[in-house]
Structure formats: structure tokens, C-alpha cells
């Protein structure tokens, strides 16, 4: 929630109900010197790079001691292919990144079965004109199911031991109200 609030998203919590008021696909506010602390959340640390593929300012992503030891190369490589400018020592945190005004669609092969990598790429693909494709080993598919439920332009095919996911980005997505009864993951 702190990361989203830093990006200008309004969030309210009362009676154990959390309401998030979206700002639209390109509505984030980027302040100079912005630091996002993922603390111990590998999911936030990895997915935020895709979500902020078009950030107009440099952003520093940090995390706690444990998260700072984890490898982010599986996220860094595809984000750089989209056009994101990323600087990281030994492919770990802290990461300093800046988006691109003109992200380009990618064809990416992911062989480790990482839902975080797929989700990061799909979030970036939403803001990227053209078709992004991911050839991947099957893994958790929460993002794909959510995209399908929301009728976003995602296609998934099975091909031997791989899934081929394609997404046509930069559409006018319809706004929605969505109730999540608990942790979606």
C-alpha cells in the first residue's frame, strides 16, 4: 500500500475492507528521488518493474536484507527488452530504473516456471502497443486468470510442455469494480 500511495493511488481501509481507487493505466505520479521499499516482498519487488515500464523519473527499488540477496536477473532481462533502463549491482537490490516512453513488445522464453516473471511481463505488456508473447513452463496462473476474467486481450495455448501466452497491449481497458475476498495469490 505504501508503494501505491507513493505513486498517487488513493487507498482507504475501514472495517477490514481495503478500497483502492485506481488512477488509470498511465496515471501514476512520479516524483524525483522516489524510493520504493519492497521490504520482504519478492512479488512486489518483481511486479513493480513491469507496472512502471513507462515511469518518467528514475526510481530506486530497495528491500530488506533477505530480499536484497535475491536474484532479479529473470525480471531485469525482459524489462530491458521492453526498453526500461535498469541499473543493478550483481542483478540484485537496490535497483535503479527508469521507464521508456515507447515500450516495444517482446517475445520472451521463460524456462524456470516463474509466475512472477510472467506477471511482470504481462503488466508491462498492458502499456505496450503490439503483441507481447511469452513461451513458458506452466506455473501459477493467477494473473492470466484475472486478465481473462476482466476480458483483457490475452490468449493462452498449450504446446507440448510449454504454454504460449500472447497479449495485445495499449488498449482502452474498461474500468471495473472488483472484490477480492482475500489474498489473491
C-alpha positions as a Markdown table, in Angstrom:
| # | Residue | x | y | z |
|---|---|---|---|---|
| 1 | Unk | 0.0 | 0.0 | 0.0 |
| 2 | Unk | 2.9 | 2.4 | 0.8 |
| 3 | Unk | 4.3 | 1.8 | -2.7 |
| 4 | Unk | 1.0 | 2.5 | -4.4 |
| 5 | Unk | 0.4 | 5.6 | -2.3 |
| 6 | Unk | 3.8 | 6.9 | -3.3 |
| 7 | Unk | 2.6 | 6.6 | -6.9 |
| 8 | Unk | -0.5 | 8.7 | -6.2 |
| 9 | Unk | -3.0 | 5.9 | -5.7 |
| 10 | Unk | -5.7 | 6.6 | -3.1 |
| 11 | Unk | -6.3 | 3.7 | -0.6 |
| 12 | Unk | -8.7 | 3.6 | 2.3 |
| 13 | Unk | -9.1 | 1.0 | 4.9 |
| 14 | Unk | -12.1 | 0.7 | 7.3 |
| 15 | Unk | -13.9 | -2.2 | 8.9 |
| 16 | Unk | -11.3 | -4.6 | 7.4 |
| 17 | Unk | -12.2 | -3.5 | 3.9 |
| 18 | Unk | -9.5 | -2.0 | 1.7 |
| 19 | Unk | -10.6 | 0.2 | -1.2 |
| 20 | Unk | -8.1 | 1.1 | -3.9 |
| 21 | Unk | -9.1 | 3.9 | -6.2 |
| 22 | Unk | -7.2 | 3.4 | -9.5 |
| 23 | Unk | -5.6 | 6.2 | -11.4 |
| 24 | Unk | -5.8 | 4.6 | -14.9 |
| 25 | Unk | -3.1 | 2.8 | -16.8 |
| 26 | Unk | -0.9 | 5.8 | -17.2 |
| 27 | Unk | -2.0 | 7.8 | -14.2 |
| 28 | Unk | 0.8 | 7.2 | -11.7 |
| 29 | Unk | 2.6 | 10.3 | -10.3 |
| 30 | Unk | 6.4 | 10.1 | -10.4 |
| 31 | Unk | 8.3 | 12.3 | -8.1 |
| 32 | Unk | 12.1 | 13.0 | -8.3 |
| 33 | Unk | 14.1 | 10.8 | -5.9 |
| 34 | Unk | 11.2 | 8.3 | -5.5 |
| 35 | Unk | 12.3 | 5.2 | -3.4 |
| 36 | Unk | 10.0 | 2.2 | -3.3 |
| 37 | Unk | 10.7 | -0.2 | -0.4 |
| 38 | Unk | 9.5 | -3.7 | -1.2 |
| 39 | Unk | 10.6 | -4.8 | 2.3 |
| 40 | Unk | 10.5 | -8.6 | 2.1 |
| 41 | Unk | 8.0 | -8.9 | -0.8 |
| 42 | Unk | 9.6 | -10.6 | -3.8 |
| 43 | Unk | 6.3 | -10.3 | -5.6 |
| 44 | Unk | 6.1 | -6.5 | -5.2 |
| 45 | Unk | 9.8 | -6.2 | -6.0 |
| 46 | Unk | 9.4 | -8.1 | -9.2 |
| 47 | Unk | 6.0 | -7.0 | -10.4 |
| 48 | Unk | 6.5 | -3.2 | -9.8 |
| 49 | Unk | 9.1 | -3.1 | -12.6 |
| 50 | Unk | 6.5 | -4.2 | -15.1 |
| 51 | Unk | 3.8 | -2.0 | -13.7 |
| 52 | Unk | 6.2 | 1.0 | -14.0 |
| 53 | Unk | 7.5 | 0.3 | -17.5 |
| 54 | Unk | 6.7 | 3.9 | -18.6 |
| 55 | Unk | 8.0 | 5.7 | -15.4 |
| 56 | Unk | 9.2 | 9.2 | -16.4 |
| 57 | Unk | 11.6 | 9.5 | -13.4 |
| 58 | Unk | 14.3 | 7.3 | -12.0 |
| 59 | Unk | 13.0 | 5.1 | -9.2 |
| 60 | Unk | 15.1 | 3.3 | -6.7 |
| 61 | Unk | 13.8 | -0.1 | -5.6 |
| 62 | Unk | 15.1 | -1.4 | -2.2 |
| 63 | Unk | 14.2 | -4.2 | 0.1 |
| 64 | Unk | 15.1 | -5.8 | 3.4 |
| 65 | Unk | 18.3 | -7.8 | 3.9 |
| 66 | Unk | 16.8 | -11.0 | 2.8 |
| 67 | Unk | 15.2 | -9.7 | -0.4 |
| 68 | Unk | 18.4 | -7.8 | -1.2 |
| 69 | Unk | 20.2 | -11.1 | -1.6 |
| 70 | Unk | 17.7 | -12.5 | -4.1 |
| 71 | Unk | 18.4 | -12.6 | -7.9 |
| 72 | Unk | 16.4 | -10.2 | -10.0 |
| 73 | Unk | 18.0 | -11.1 | -13.4 |
| 74 | Unk | 14.9 | -13.0 | -14.6 |
| 75 | Unk | 13.0 | -9.7 | -14.3 |
| 76 | Unk | 15.7 | -7.4 | -15.4 |
| 77 | Unk | 16.3 | -9.0 | -18.8 |
| 78 | Unk | 12.8 | -8.9 | -20.1 |
| 79 | Unk | 12.2 | -5.3 | -18.8 |
| 80 | Unk | 15.3 | -4.2 | -20.6 |
| 81 | Unk | 14.0 | -5.8 | -23.8 |
| 82 | Unk | 10.9 | -3.7 | -23.4 |
| 83 | Unk | 13.2 | -0.7 | -23.2 |
| 84 | Unk | 13.3 | 0.0 | -19.5 |
| 85 | Unk | 16.7 | 1.5 | -18.3 |
| 86 | Unk | 17.8 | -0.6 | -15.3 |
| 87 | Unk | 20.9 | -0.5 | -13.1 |
| 88 | Unk | 21.6 | -3.2 | -10.5 |
| 89 | Unk | 24.7 | -4.5 | -8.9 |
| 90 | Unk | 25.0 | -8.3 | -9.3 |
| 91 | Unk | 21.4 | -8.4 | -10.5 |
| 92 | Unk | 20.0 | -7.7 | -7.0 |
| 93 | Unk | 18.7 | -4.8 | -5.0 |
| 94 | Unk | 19.0 | -1.9 | -4.9 |
| 95 | Unk | 17.8 | -1.5 | -8.5 |
| 96 | Unk | 17.6 | 2.0 | -10.1 |
| 97 | Unk | 15.3 | 2.1 | -13.1 |
| 98 | Unk | 13.6 | 4.5 | -15.4 |
| 99 | Unk | 10.8 | 3.6 | -17.9 |
| 100 | Unk | 10.6 | 4.3 | -21.5 |
| 101 | Unk | 8.1 | 6.5 | -23.4 |
| 102 | Unk | 8.0 | 3.9 | -26.2 |
| 103 | Unk | 8.0 | 0.3 | -24.8 |
| 104 | Unk | 8.3 | -2.3 | -27.5 |
| 105 | Unk | 6.6 | -5.7 | -27.5 |
| 106 | Unk | 8.8 | -8.7 | -26.8 |
| 107 | Unk | 9.0 | -12.4 | -27.5 |
| 108 | Unk | 10.3 | -14.0 | -24.3 |
| 109 | Unk | 11.1 | -17.6 | -23.3 |
| 110 | Unk | 10.9 | -18.3 | -19.5 |
| 111 | Unk | 12.1 | -21.8 | -18.6 |
| 112 | Unk | 12.0 | -21.8 | -14.8 |
| 113 | Unk | 8.3 | -21.7 | -14.4 |
| 114 | Unk | 8.0 | -18.4 | -12.6 |
| 115 | Unk | 4.6 | -16.8 | -12.2 |
| 116 | Unk | 6.3 | -13.6 | -11.1 |
| 117 | Unk | 8.2 | -13.3 | -14.3 |
| 118 | Unk | 5.1 | -13.9 | -16.4 |
| 119 | Unk | 3.1 | -11.4 | -14.3 |
| 120 | Unk | 5.8 | -8.7 | -14.6 |
| 121 | Unk | 5.9 | -9.2 | -18.4 |
| 122 | Unk | 2.1 | -9.1 | -18.7 |
| 123 | Unk | 1.9 | -5.9 | -16.6 |
| 124 | Unk | 4.4 | -4.2 | -18.9 |
| 125 | Unk | 2.6 | -5.6 | -22.0 |
| 126 | Unk | -0.6 | -3.8 | -20.9 |
| 127 | Unk | 1.2 | -0.5 | -21.5 |
| 128 | Unk | 3.0 | -1.6 | -24.7 |
| 129 | Unk | 1.5 | -1.3 | -28.2 |
| 130 | Unk | 1.5 | -4.5 | -30.2 |
| 131 | Unk | 1.6 | -8.2 | -29.2 |
| 132 | Unk | 3.9 | -9.5 | -26.5 |
| 133 | Unk | 4.5 | -13.3 | -26.4 |
| 134 | Unk | 5.7 | -15.5 | -23.6 |
| 135 | Unk | 6.8 | -19.1 | -24.1 |
| 136 | Unk | 7.0 | -20.6 | -20.6 |
| 137 | Unk | 6.9 | -23.6 | -18.4 |
| 138 | Unk | 3.5 | -23.8 | -16.7 |
| 139 | Unk | 3.4 | -22.2 | -13.3 |
| 140 | Unk | 0.8 | -20.5 | -11.1 |
| 141 | Unk | -1.6 | -18.6 | -13.3 |
| 142 | Unk | -3.4 | -16.1 | -11.1 |
| 143 | Unk | -2.6 | -13.1 | -13.4 |
| 144 | Unk | -3.7 | -14.9 | -16.6 |
| 145 | Unk | -7.0 | -16.0 | -14.9 |
| 146 | Unk | -7.6 | -12.4 | -13.7 |
| 147 | Unk | -6.8 | -11.0 | -17.2 |
| 148 | Unk | -9.2 | -13.5 | -18.8 |
| 149 | Unk | -11.9 | -12.7 | -16.2 |
| 150 | Unk | -11.6 | -9.0 | -17.0 |
| 151 | Unk | -11.8 | -9.8 | -20.7 |
| 152 | Unk | -8.4 | -8.3 | -21.4 |
| 153 | Unk | -6.8 | -9.4 | -24.7 |
| 154 | Unk | -4.9 | -12.5 | -23.5 |
| 155 | Unk | -4.6 | -15.8 | -25.3 |
| 156 | Unk | -3.1 | -19.0 | -23.9 |
| 157 | Unk | -2.2 | -22.1 | -25.9 |
| 158 | Unk | -0.6 | -25.3 | -24.7 |
| 159 | Unk | 2.3 | -26.6 | -26.8 |
| 160 | Unk | 4.0 | -29.8 | -25.6 |
| 161 | Unk | 5.4 | -28.9 | -22.2 |
| 162 | Unk | 5.1 | -25.1 | -22.7 |
| 163 | Unk | 2.4 | -22.5 | -22.6 |
| 164 | Unk | 2.4 | -19.8 | -25.2 |
| 165 | Unk | 0.8 | -16.6 | -23.8 |
| 166 | Unk | 0.1 | -13.6 | -26.1 |
| 167 | Unk | -1.2 | -10.3 | -25.0 |
| 168 | Unk | -2.2 | -7.3 | -27.2 |
| 169 | Unk | -1.4 | -4.2 | -25.3 |
| 170 | Unk | -2.2 | -0.5 | -25.1 |
| 171 | Unk | -5.9 | -0.8 | -25.5 |
| 172 | Unk | -8.6 | 1.3 | -23.8 |
| 173 | Unk | -9.3 | -1.0 | -20.9 |
| 174 | Unk | -12.6 | -0.6 | -19.2 |
| 175 | Unk | -12.7 | 0.4 | -15.6 |
| 176 | Unk | -14.2 | -2.0 | -13.1 |
| 177 | Unk | -15.1 | -2.7 | -9.6 |
| 178 | Unk | -13.6 | -6.0 | -8.4 |
| 179 | Unk | -14.0 | -7.5 | -5.0 |
| 180 | Unk | -11.2 | -9.8 | -3.8 |
| 181 | Unk | -12.2 | -11.8 | -0.8 |
| 182 | Unk | -8.6 | -12.3 | 0.5 |
| 183 | Unk | -5.1 | -12.6 | -0.8 |
| 184 | Unk | -5.5 | -13.5 | -4.5 |
| 185 | Unk | -2.2 | -15.4 | -4.5 |
